[in-house]
Amino acid sequence: MVQDHPRATADRPSPTSGRFILLCGEHSLTTRIWKPFCKMAVQLTRSIHKNRKLQPDRGNLPLSDYCMVWGRTIFDEFHNSKGEFTQFSKLYDKMRETNRGYQWKSWALSGTPMENGLSEILILITKALRGMNNWNKSITPSSIKTSEGQWKRSEYEEIGKMVDSRTGKTRDPWGKRISRLPGSFEPKIRPCRNPNWANIISEAAKRRVKPDSESPAKYTFTRNDMAGFASYPGQANYKAELMAGSAYKPITQLTTYFALKKRFGDGNVLALYGNMDERTRKDRLRQWRDPHGSRIMVISMAYAEAVTLTEANFLVLMEPQDRQAKQDQVLFRIYRIGQLADACHAYILYNPDSDIEVNTLRRQQFKTLSRDTLVENRDAETVIGHQIKWESLDEDVVYRVDVLP
């Protein structure tokens, strides 16, 4: 039974999750972001006599270098702006200069690699907090005697309280607790043994391929299809039957959706996949946010952003990803700010009898890398994937995701 955190809000989306998302390239940053957001104007209206008539005359008085940004700012793919004088770095400095309140939250998202992304987010957050600290130091005892100094101090105290409430009671996207609000995130690798999975794929291939064809199963099914059969052994026969009559891909998401719907009923399961039309996507997100609506969502990798929107309590990866960075990115996205549950769990399923999935796990390195290891320059604890005997594993293995506790 999922227990809600006693101090978490039940509202969805969470009141603290409002944010701006900047999705733009270097070429469009100035025209789409700087000019619209970093400029304000006052409209003036006066009455003038023209052609013996009294007519209104309107004009705009531009106010440059004024900008107010509310909520959180997310810098996606922040690794593309490592330099000090890049466009995104200039934009962040511009926001700090023209916003007296500074940013309550600024996230830098980067999956290439995760360690660098964490270094950058540390720089980004400390940069904003350092700005506030410098502002406080500028308030000298002599300046407090002036009306401007008193206003400056009272405004600083008000902003300090706001920043403390917004940064001191939430968690960052990687699950690291930066607050008094406890939370936990536990990902595990779970073996799902199914010795007959190769035979099931062969049977399905015979239904798809004409009897006189000599095309082997590997040409009929892709690696993702084969891994899909292996990842959910409890529904292996159901998958083979479904695959035989359908060319829909990816097969993993589709069969998972039907299996869950068969088990829990139509009203309890939603599916979000790539290339959805806007009307369908909005309708399904509305059903998900309804407190009395569906409680299970199945998403495809093509709709990875849906993880950010769902604020799920459980995440199941149906197969190990062949790139660890991609796997970590999916996992850390699930741990959303404003999470309702006290704990978040993730499971990565794999079939010990599948050479493809076992080799995938062997190639990966599992690390325990925390914020302290980066700041204090300590060596990170590392477990090499090939040291674990994946073929004979019968119990869950804790997956130490980069920068997750």
C-alpha positions in Angstrom: 0.0 0.0 0.0 1.5 3.4 -1.0 1.6 5.7 1.9 1.4 9.4 1.2 3.8 11.7 2.9 2.1 13.4 5.9 3.4 16.8 4.8 2.9 16.4 1.1 0.1 18.2 -0.8 -2.5 16.1 -2.6 -3.0 18.7 -5.3 -1.9 17.7 -8.8 0.0 19.4 -10.2 1.8 20.4 -7.0 1.6 24.1 -6.2 5.4 24.1 -5.9 5.9 22.6 -9.3 5.1 25.6 -11.5 8.1 26.4 -13.6 9.4 27.8 -16.9 11.0 25.4 -19.3 13.4 26.9 -21.7 13.7 24.7 -24.8 15.7 26.5 -27.4 19.0 26.5 -29.2 21.7 29.0 -29.2 20.4 30.7 -32.4 16.9 31.2 -31.0 17.7 32.2 -27.5 18.0 35.9 -28.1 14.9 36.3 -30.2 12.6 33.9 -28.3 13.8 34.4 -24.7 15.8 37.6 -24.1 13.6 40.0 -26.1 10.2 38.8 -24.9 11.1 38.2 -21.3 13.8 40.8 -20.5 11.8 43.7 -21.8 8.9 45.7 -20.4 7.1 48.7 -21.6 4.6 51.2 -20.2 1.7 52.2 -22.5 1.0 55.9 -22.4 -2.3 57.5 -23.6 -2.9 61.2 -24.1 -5.5 63.3 -25.7 -4.4 65.6 -28.6 -6.2 68.0 -30.9 -6.1 66.9 -34.5 -8.2 68.2 -37.3 -10.2 70.1 -34.8 -11.0 66.9 -33.0 -9.9 65.4 -29.7 -8.2 62.1 -30.4 -6.3 59.6 -28.2 -2.6 59.2 -28.9 -1.0 56.0 -27.6 2.7 55.3 -27.3 5.0 52.8 -25.6 7.7 53.8 -23.2 10.3 50.9 -23.2 11.9 49.9 -19.9 15.0 48.0 -20.7 16.7 45.5 -18.4 13.6 44.7 -16.4 12.4 41.1 -16.2 10.4 39.2 -13.7 10.5 35.4 -13.8 8.2 33.3 -11.6 8.6 29.7 -10.6 11.5 27.4 -11.6 13.7 27.7 -14.5 15.0 24.5 -16.1 18.1 24.5 -18.3 17.8 21.4 -20.4 20.9 19.8 -21.9 23.0 22.2 -19.9 26.2 20.5 -20.9 26.0 22.4 -24.2 26.9 25.6 -22.3 29.9 24.8 -20.3 31.8 28.0 -21.2 31.6 31.1 -19.1 30.5 33.3 -22.0 27.9 31.1 -23.7 24.4 32.3 -24.4 22.8 30.3 -21.5 25.4 31.5 -19.0 24.7 35.1 -20.1 20.9 34.5 -19.8 21.3 33.2 -16.3 23.4 36.2 -15.3 20.8 38.5 -16.9 18.0 36.9 -14.9 19.9 37.4 -11.7 20.8 41.0 -12.4 17.2 42.0 -13.4 15.3 40.0 -10.8 15.7 41.4 -7.3 14.2 38.2 -5.9 16.6 35.9 -7.8 15.5 32.4 -8.9 14.0 30.2 -6.2 15.0 27.2 -8.2 17.2 26.7 -11.3 17.7 23.1 -12.5 20.4 22.2 -15.0 19.5 18.9 -16.7 22.3 17.0 -18.4 22.6 13.3 -19.2 26.0 13.4 -20.9 27.4 12.4 -18.5 25.5 12.5 -15.3 28.6 13.4 -13.2 29.2 16.5 -15.3 25.5 17.4 -15.1 25.7 17.3 -11.3 28.8 19.5 -11.2 27.0 22.0 -13.4 23.8 22.1 -11.3 26.0 22.6 -8.2 27.6 25.6 -9.8 24.2 27.0 -11.0 22.6 26.8 -7.5 25.6 28.1 -5.5 25.9 30.9 -8.0 22.4 32.1 -7.2 22.8 31.7 -3.4 26.1 33.5 -3.6 24.4 36.4 -5.2 22.0 36.6 -2.3 24.8 36.4 0.2 26.7 39.2 -1.5 23.6 41.3 -1.4 23.3 40.8 2.4 26.9 41.9 2.8 26.3 45.1 1.0 23.9 46.1 3.8 26.2 47.9 6.1 25.3 49.4 9.6 25.6 52.9 8.2 23.3 52.1 5.2 20.6 50.9 7.5 20.1 54.4 8.8 18.9 55.5 5.4 15.4 54.8 4.1 16.9 53.0 1.1 19.0 50.8 3.3 16.0 49.9 5.5 14.0 49.0 2.4 16.9 46.9 1.1 17.2 45.0 4.4 13.5 44.3 4.7 13.3 43.1 1.1 16.3 40.8 1.7 14.7 39.3 4.8 11.4 38.7 2.9 13.2 37.0 0.0 15.4 35.0 2.4 12.2 33.5 4.0 10.8 32.7 0.5 14.0 31.0 -0.6 14.2 29.0 2.6 10.7 27.8 2.2 11.2 26.8 -1.5 14.6 25.3 -1.2 14.5 24.0 2.3 11.4 21.8 2.0 11.8 20.1 -1.3 14.2 17.7 -3.0 16.2 18.1 -6.2 15.6 16.0 -9.4 18.2 13.5 -8.4 16.5 12.6 -5.2 19.1 14.1 -2.9 17.3 15.6 0.1 18.1 19.3 0.5 15.5 19.9 3.1 13.9 18.9 6.4 11.4 16.9 4.4 12.6 13.2 4.3 12.3 11.1 1.2 13.7 8.0 -0.3 14.2 6.5 -3.7 15.1 2.8 -4.2 15.9 1.3 -7.6 16.5 -2.5 -7.9 17.3 -4.9 -10.7 14.9 -7.9 -10.6 15.6 -11.2 -12.4 12.5 -12.6 -14.2 13.5 -16.1 -15.3 11.8 -17.7 -18.2 13.8 -20.6 -19.8 11.4 -21.1 -22.7 11.5 -17.5 -24.0 13.5 -18.4 -27.1 11.0 -21.1 -28.0 8.1 -18.6 -27.6 9.8 -16.2 -30.0 10.3 -19.0 -32.5 6.6 -19.9 -32.3 5.6 -16.3 -32.8 7.9 -16.0 -35.7 6.3 -19.0 -37.4 2.9 -17.3 -37.2 4.3 -14.1 -38.7 6.4 -15.7 -41.4 5.1 -17.9 -44.2 5.9 -21.6 -43.9 8.0 -21.6 -47.1 10.1 -18.7 -45.9 13.5 -19.5 -44.5 13.9 -16.2 -42.7 15.1 -16.8 -39.1 13.6 -15.2 -36.1 16.3 -12.6 -35.7 15.3 -11.1 -39.1 11.6 -11.1 -38.1 12.1 -9.5 -34.6 14.4 -6.7 -33.6 16.5 -6.8 -30.4 13.9 -4.7 -28.6 11.2 -7.1 -29.6 13.2 -10.1 -28.3 14.0 -8.3 -25.1 10.4 -7.4 -24.7 9.3 -11.1 -24.7 12.0 -11.8 -22.2 11.2 -9.0 -19.8 7.7 -10.0 -18.7 7.8 -13.8 -18.3 4.4 -14.0 -16.6 2.8 -12.8 -19.9 5.1 -14.6 -22.3 2.4 -16.7 -24.1 0.1 -13.7 -24.2 2.8 -11.7 -25.8 3.6 -14.3 -28.4 0.0 -14.5 -29.4 -0.3 -10.7 -29.6 2.9 -10.3 -31.5 1.8 -12.9 -34.1 -1.1 -10.8 -35.2 0.3 -7.3 -34.8 3.2 -5.3 -36.3 3.0 -2.6 -33.6 6.3 -1.5 -32.1 7.6 -1.2 -29.5 6.1 -4.4 -28.4 7.1 -4.0 -24.8 4.8 -1.1 -24.1 1.9 -2.4 -26.0 1.9 -5.8 -24.3 2.5 -4.4 -20.9 -0.5 -2.1 -21.4 -2.8 -4.9 -22.4 -1.6 -7.2 -19.6 -2.1 -4.5 -17.0 -5.5 -3.6 -18.4 -6.5 -7.2 -18.3 -5.4 -7.5 -14.7 -6.7 -4.2 -13.3 -9.5 -3.1 -15.6 -9.8 -0.5 -18.4 -10.4 2.4 -16.1 -7.2 2.0 -14.1 -4.6 2.0 -16.8 -3.5 4.7 -19.2 -0.9 4.6 -22.0 1.2 7.5 -23.3 3.3 6.9 -26.4 5.2 8.8 -29.0 3.4 10.7 -31.9 0.2 11.2 -29.9 -2.1 13.9 -31.2 -2.4 16.9 -28.8 -6.1 16.3 -28.0 -5.5 12.6 -27.0 -2.5 13.6 -24.9 -4.3 16.3 -23.0 -7.3 14.0 -22.4 -5.1 11.3 -20.9 -3.1 13.7 -18.8 -6.4 15.0 -17.5 -7.5 11.5 -16.5 -4.2 11.0 -14.8 -4.4 14.1 -12.7 -7.9 13.3 -11.7 -7.7 12.1 -8.0 -10.3 9.5 -8.8 -8.9 8.6 -12.3 -6.5 6.0 -13.5 -3.7 5.0 -11.2 -1.3 3.1 -13.6 0.5 4.8 -16.5 2.4 2.9 -19.2 4.8 5.1 -21.2 7.3 4.5 -24.0 10.8 5.8 -24.2 9.5 8.1 -27.0 7.5 9.9 -24.4 10.1 10.2 -21.8 8.9 13.6 -20.7 5.8 12.0 -19.5 7.8 10.7 -16.5 8.2 14.3 -15.4 4.5 14.9 -15.6 3.3 11.7 -13.8 4.9 12.1 -10.4 4.7 8.3 -10.1 5.5 6.3 -7.0 6.7 3.2 -8.9 8.7 2.9 -12.0 9.3 -0.3 -13.9 11.8 -0.5 -16.8 10.8 -3.6 -18.8 14.4 -4.2 -20.0 17.9 -3.0 -19.2 18.8 -0.1 -21.4 22.0 -0.5 -23.5 23.3 2.9 -22.4 23.6 3.5 -18.7 23.2 7.3 -19.1 19.8 6.7 -20.8 18.8 4.4 -18.0 19.9 6.9 -15.3 18.1 9.7 -17.1 14.8 7.8 -17.0 15.2 7.0 -13.3 16.1 10.4 -12.1 13.2 12.0 -14.0 10.7 9.9 -12.0 11.8 11.5 -8.8 9.9 14.7 -9.2 9.7 17.8 -6.9 6.3 17.8 -5.2 6.2 14.0 -5.0 3.2 12.8 -3.1 4.5 9.4 -1.8 6.9 9.0 1.1 9.1 6.7 -0.9 9.6 6.1 -4.6 10.6 2.6 -6.0 12.0 1.6 -9.4 12.5 -1.9 -10.8 14.6 -2.9 -13.8 13.5 -6.3 -15.1 15.8 -8.6 -17.0 15.7 -12.3 -18.0 18.8 -14.3 -16.8 18.3 -16.7 -19.7 18.6 -13.9 -22.3 22.2 -13.5 -23.5 21.3 -10.1 -24.9 20.2 -8.7 -21.6 22.9 -10.3 -19.5 25.6 -8.9 -21.8 23.9 -5.5 -21.5 24.2 -5.6 -17.7 27.8 -6.9 -17.9 28.9 -3.8 -19.9 27.4 -1.4 -17.4 29.1 0.0 -14.4 27.1 0.7 -11.2 28.4 3.5 -9.1 27.5 5.1 -5.8 28.2 8.7 -6.5 26.9 11.3 -4.1 27.2 15.1 -4.0 29.9 14.7 -1.3 32.2 12.7 -3.6 32.2 15.6 -6.0 32.6 18.4 -3.5 35.1 16.7 -1.3 37.0 15.0 -4.1 36.7 11.5 -2.6 36.9 8.3 -4.6 33.4 6.9 -5.5 32.5 3.4 -4.6 32.3 1.4 -7.8 30.9 -2.1 -8.6 31.7 -3.4 -12.1 28.8 -5.1 -13.8 30.8 -8.1 -15.0 31.6 -9.0 -11.3 28.0 -10.0 -10.7 26.8 -13.4 -12.0 23.7 -12.2 -13.7 22.8 -15.7 -15.2 22.4 -17.3 -11.8 20.9 -14.4 -9.9 17.7 -15.2 -8.1 17.1 -12.1 -6.0 16.9 -8.4 -6.4 20.1 -6.3 -6.7 20.1 -2.7 -5.6 20.9 -0.5 -8.5 23.2 2.3 -7.4 22.2 5.0 -9.8 24.6 7.9 -10.2 24.0 10.6 -7.7 21.0 8.8 -6.2 21.2 7.9 -2.5 
